[in-house]
């Protein structure tokens, strides 16, 4: 049984880990620890927030609800898209620091 059968899920997870590792290359251990905590904190907050918003939209668009209770069947919730969006949000700080470092290196060479 595949929990996340979307190919984009695998690609985005790999891209997120690659960007995170590249952003933390050649940094001291305390800075890497802070970046890891920030990344995990953003991931947790975003997955919680996106799930809450998604759940509220499911209830709002519900036409066959019984007293606000929605029966969800297989593939009723798109877990892969929720996690993909959370991974993208959590790697934004790493991506920004990677771009800033790249721009600084280019300006030093010129």
N, C-alpha and C positions, 0 to 999 in steps of 0.2 A: 504494500500500500504506500503510495506516495502522498506525503502530506502537502508538499508544495511542488506541484508538477509543472509549474510554469518555468520555462527556460530563462526568462528574464530575471526570475528570483535568484537563480544561481549566478547569473552574470552580474547583477547589481551587488550581491554579497561579495563576490570576488573583486569587483571594482572598488567597493567601499573599503575593504581590507587593504587593497593595494594603495589607495590614496592615503589611508591612515598610516600605513608603514612608510610611505615615501615622505609624508609630512614630518614624521618623527625620526627620520634618518639623521644621524649625527647630532642628536640632542642629548643633553644629560638626563640621567634617570629620573630626577625629580620633575623635570618638564614633561617627560614621557608619561609619568604617572598622572600628572595634572591633565594632560590631554586625553588620556584614557578615561579618567573619571568624567571629564566634560563630555566625551563622546557617549559613554554609557548613560549618563544622566539625560542628555538630549534624546537618546534613543528611547529610554524609559518614559520620559515625559511625552514625547511625540506619539509613541505607540498607545499610551493611555488616552491622550487627547483625541487622536484619530479614531480610536475604537469607540470612545464616548460619542463623538459626533456622528459616526457611522451608525451606531445603535439608535440614536435619536432620529436620524433620517429614516431608518427602517420603520420605526414606529409611526413617524409622520406620514409616510407614504403607504402605510398599511390600509388595505381595504377589507381584509378578511380577519381582522383582529377580534378577539373576544376580551373585552374589558382591558384593552391595552396590552394583551399578551399575544405575541406573535410566535407561531410555530414555524421554526426554521428547519428546512430540510437540507440534504446534501448540497453543497456548493451555494448555500444561501448567504454565506459570509465569505468574502474574498480575503482570506488570511494573507495570501501572498502579496497582494497589492498594499495591504496595511503595513506589512513588514518592509516592503520595498520602499514605500514612502517614508517610513521611519528611518531606514538606513540612509536614504538620501539627505534627510534633514540632519541626521547626526554627523555626517561627514562634511557638512558645510564649513565649520570652523577649520578643519584640517585642509580643506581645499583652498580656503582663503589664505591660510598661512603658507601653503605651498606656492600659490600664485605670487604672493608678496615676496617670498624668498627668491623665486625665479626672476621677478622684475628687478630686485636688488642686485642679483648676479649679473643680469644683462647690463644694467647701468654702470656697474663697476668695470666691466670689460670695455665699455665705450669711452 
